[in-house]
């Protein structure tokens, strides 16, 4: 199964105490400076949507968002454009992009500032229900590849995958890592 449209959401560690207006300012600055690998286009404000997308940095190939889906804040990387390579290559590209966004946001708000992202839990999912329906069969087909990918990235097998087979949800897993991972080290990981 060739998976495209890989998304990664790295959760905020604890409560989000930063006013979302500040993300709008930061994301506008990122658009002006083209601060990411993808072409950045605009910023969309969805703060009025309960448990929704929050503030979205819209790009051509991918979007970044301070997202509150599921009533849990995190930085969501949403790959929209087709990407060559293996599934592991696409998983790694999405995880690196999300980790880079988290590092940049933490830097924007200061090393000891009010924003810190989890180093032990994130979500990886496919934003294409036709390609990857959220079924136990899809999970069974993808689990060995996900396990191998995560073992390569973290250098150990001390993680758990949680899959919820609710058919209305997109296929994906929540990854819980026993040892905290380093956002910088993810940039150096290979598949």
FIDREN-13983 format. One line per 8 residues: number of its first residue (from 0); their letters; for each residue x, y, z of C-alpha. Coordinates in pm, 1 decimal. Example, Ala and Ser with C-alpha at 12.3 -4.5 7.8 and 13.67 -1.06 7.14 Angstrom:
<recs>
0> AS> 1230.0/-450.0/780.0  1367.0/-106.0/714.0
</recs>
This chain:
<recs>
0> XXXXXXXX> 0.0/0.0/0.0  154.8/330.0/-110.1  58.7/592.2/145.8  44.7/961.9/59.1  -80.7/1269.7/246.6  99.4/1176.5/568.0  12.7/1395.9/866.2  192.1/1425.7/1198.4
8> XXXXXXXX> 58.9/1606.1/1504.8  303.3/1660.9/1789.4  107.5/1744.9/2099.9  165.5/2043.0/2324.6  318.1/1931.6/2653.4  58.1/2031.3/2913.7  -191.1/2308.5/2852.7  -159.9/2563.3/2575.1
16> XXXXXXXX> -110.0/2894.0/2756.6  -11.0/3103.7/2453.7  -273.3/3335.8/2305.9  -353.3/3205.5/1956.6  -320.6/3561.0/1823.0  55.4/3520.3/1868.2  57.8/3221.2/1632.4  -111.4/3434.1/1367.6
24> XXXXXXXX> 170.6/3688.4/1402.9  442.5/3421.0/1391.8  290.3/3241.2/1094.2  258.7/3567.3/899.3  627.5/3630.8/966.5  707.0/3278.3/843.4  513.5/3343.1/520.7  700.7/3670.2/465.8
32> XXXXXXXX> 1036.0/3499.4/528.8  945.9/3167.7/362.2  1074.7/2997.7/678.1  986.8/2637.5/591.2  1090.1/2392.7/317.5  748.6/2421.3/153.2  610.1/2727.2/-27.0  406.5/2919.3/231.9
40> XXXXXXXX> 104.8/3114.2/107.6  -121.3/3253.6/382.3  -257.5/3220.9/734.9  -615.3/3113.4/813.3  -784.3/3188.2/1144.0  -1021.6/2915.6/1266.9  -1007.3/3006.5/1635.9  -1387.9/3029.7/1638.3
48> XXXXXXXX> -1425.5/2655.4/1562.6  -1450.2/2447.3/1882.6  -1200.0/2160.2/1888.8  -1095.7/2257.6/1538.1  -796.5/2358.7/1330.2  -711.3/2671.7/1532.8  -461.7/2872.4/1327.5  -343.8/2733.5/993.7
56> XXXXXXXX> -28.3/2824.5/804.5  -137.4/2744.7/449.6  124.1/2619.5/208.1  132.7/2485.2/-144.3  276.3/2141.0/-64.4  174.3/2126.2/300.6  -3.4/2310.8/579.7  105.1/2364.0/938.9
64> XXXXXXXX> -151.7/2435.0/1210.3  -179.7/2494.3/1580.6  -456.9/2240.1/1592.2  -708.1/2152.3/1862.0  -882.5/1858.2/1695.6  -992.2/1607.2/1954.2  -965.5/1884.5/2215.6  -589.0/1836.5/2224.3
72> XXXXXXXX> -354.2/2111.6/2112.7  -55.3/2033.7/1897.7  134.6/2132.7/1587.8  -17.7/1952.3/1291.0  178.3/1898.5/971.0  -53.5/1813.5/679.5  124.5/1698.7/362.6  -100.2/1775.7/64.5
80> XXXXXXXX> 129.6/1721.6/-234.0  237.8/1385.2/-372.2  581.6/1277.7/-251.3  808.6/1021.6/-418.3  982.8/746.8/-223.4  877.0/473.6/13.7  617.3/495.3/287.6  902.7/523.7/538.5
88> XXXXXXXX> 1045.1/815.7/339.6  708.7/991.3/355.5  665.4/914.1/728.3  1010.9/1057.3/795.7  952.4/1367.9/584.2  629.0/1444.3/772.7  781.7/1374.5/1115.8  1086.3/1590.3/1035.5
96> XXXXXXXX> 867.2/1875.0/913.0  647.0/1861.7/1223.0  950.5/1841.7/1453.8  1112.7/2135.0/1275.5  793.7/2340.2/1315.0  785.4/2257.2/1686.3  1150.5/2356.0/1730.8  1091.9/2686.4/1553.0
104> XXXXXXXX> 782.6/2764.8/1759.6  958.5/2683.3/2085.7  1240.3/2915.8/1976.5  989.5/3189.5/1889.7  848.9/3177.1/2241.8  1181.8/3136.0/2422.5  1366.9/2836.8/2561.7  1189.9/2854.2/2896.1
112> XXXXXXXX> 877.0/3009.7/2749.1  512.3/2917.2/2770.3  520.0/2669.8/2479.6  671.0/2322.3/2492.0  588.6/2025.7/2273.4  575.1/1666.0/2391.1  880.4/1449.2/2338.0  687.3/1132.1/2416.3
120> XXXXXXXX> 363.4/1133.8/2219.9  243.8/1224.0/1872.9  -6.9/1119.3/1612.8  76.2/991.6/1263.9  -213.1/953.1/1021.9  -306.6/945.4/655.5  -529.7/1223.5/529.2  -690.6/1011.7/256.3
128> XXXXXXXX> -979.5/783.4/350.4  -1002.6/632.3/1.3  -636.4/535.5/-0.6  -622.9/418.4/361.8  -963.2/340.8/512.3  -958.1/327.5/890.1  -1000.5/-46.7/927.9  -827.0/-322.0/1121.2
136> XXXXXXXX> -709.3/-460.7/787.0  -533.7/-134.6/699.2  -373.2/-130.0/1043.6  -258.9/-492.7/1008.6  -103.9/-409.9/669.3  72.4/-95.0/795.1  177.1/-195.8/1147.2  499.8/-380.6/1049.9
144> XXXXXXXX> 614.1/-87.5/837.0  525.5/165.4/1108.8  710.6/-40.7/1370.2  1022.0/-68.4/1151.2  1012.6/304.0/1073.1  978.6/407.0/1437.8  1250.7/163.8/1549.2  1488.2/322.5/1294.5
152> XXXXXXXX> 1398.6/677.7/1397.3  1421.2/623.5/1773.6  1688.5/353.3/1776.5  1482.1/133.6/2009.2  1149.7/-47.7/2034.0  1023.7/118.0/2352.5  709.8/265.3/2202.2  344.7/171.5/2172.6
160> XXXXXXXX> 106.0/224.3/1885.3  -258.2/291.9/1956.5  -505.2/256.3/1672.3  -873.1/342.6/1697.5  -1072.2/172.7/1423.0  -1362.4/420.6/1423.6  -1454.0/426.4/1049.1  -1534.9/799.7/1050.7
168> XXXXXXXX> -1180.4/883.9/1159.8  -878.7/891.4/932.6  -643.4/595.2/952.9  -356.6/654.2/1187.8  -189.4/576.8/1514.6  -95.3/755.6/1831.5  267.4/684.6/1914.6  371.3/682.7/2281.0
176> XXXXXXXX> 746.9/663.8/2341.6  890.1/553.4/2677.3  1215.0/750.2/2642.3  1168.6/1114.3/2537.9  1286.1/1181.1/2184.4  1493.4/1477.5/2073.6  1337.2/1704.8/1810.3  1686.1/1783.0/1677.6
184> XXXXXXX> 1775.1/1413.4/1649.5  1470.5/1351.3/1429.2  1629.5/1581.0/1169.9  1927.9/1343.4/1157.1  1727.7/1017.9/1151.6  1741.5/789.7/849.7  1508.3/517.0/730.7
</recs>
